[in-house]
Amino acid sequence: MMSNKLNILVPTDFSKNASNALSYAIKLYANQHCTFYILHSTFINEAVARAYQSAYSEDNQNRVVIEHSLAEVIKQAKATNANPKHNFEALLSGEELKTAVKNAVQEYNINMVVMGTKGATGAVEYVMGSNTIKVIRKITECPVLVLPETFSFVEPKQITFPTDYNRSYDEKEIQVLKNLADLYHSKLRIVHINVDLELSEVQENNMVMLKKYLGDYEHSFHWLPDYTTKAKAIAKFVDDLEIDILAMINYKHGILEKILNEPVIKNLTFNPKIPILVIPK
């Protein structure tokens, strides 16, 4: 079960997408006592700075201006989502975003990072293939919830969890799923992409253990045919069953890594229609 009070980290670059991520987080945890840490990183990659001088003007780098902007984000959040269970804190860092997030996660005992997939620049390399991916790969202490651009909050009644059953899961990893399911009594849909006709003994044992961990939580197991890419198979399942959140564990040779490394995905960027919960190994 979740702790009585949660610490949620939401990075912001003051874009509409970042604002949307904060709004989603506030609504997702509407019934929980939370402190939301709103983090802005002033770090700029030199190449990005040259390409996007209008987006990252000198004024935007002025500490006073940024502190005012952070205060405005919190003021707006409080005004539009008044909730006595919620507190807000502003964080400002000069570190690269992935490092700033990691430091904040450790310092403030963060339970969840919530962030959008697209920043203020709008550049293709800044969608899922850059900042978000860097944060996902950097953070090992807590899950990261990634919001697609302009996604509006809906209660997550169904959460899908793709697995190849090739590795065992520990209770800590599965507890992240349970915690999310607890918020709105979500159904957990476990999905296996059927590459081989039968499971190996190792896969069978891992599936049995997963069933045990899920215990009394409402859940079901599904088998999908082997598509040309795992991303397509999962996307079709998400659409067919009207899934609200896609959850994946981030580990070497796992499904998330394979999806992000598939050639089509690398070229076009993985652009999910629903939030992705990335659970650290």
Secondary structure, 3 states (H helix, E strand, C coil): CCCCEEEEEEECCCCHHHHHHHHHHHHHCCCCEEEEEEEEECCCCHHHHHHCCCCCCHHHHCHHHHHHHHHHHHHHHHHHCCCCCEEEEEEEECCCHHHHHHHHHHHCCCCEEEEECCCCCCCHHHCCCCHHHHHHHHCCCCCEEEECCCCCCCCCCEEEEECCCCCCCCHHHHHHHHHHHHHHCCEEEEEEEECCCCCCHHHHHHHHHHHHHHCCCCEEEEEEECCCCHHHHHHHHHHHCCCCEEEEEECCCCHHHHHHHCHHHHHHCCCCCCCEEEEEC
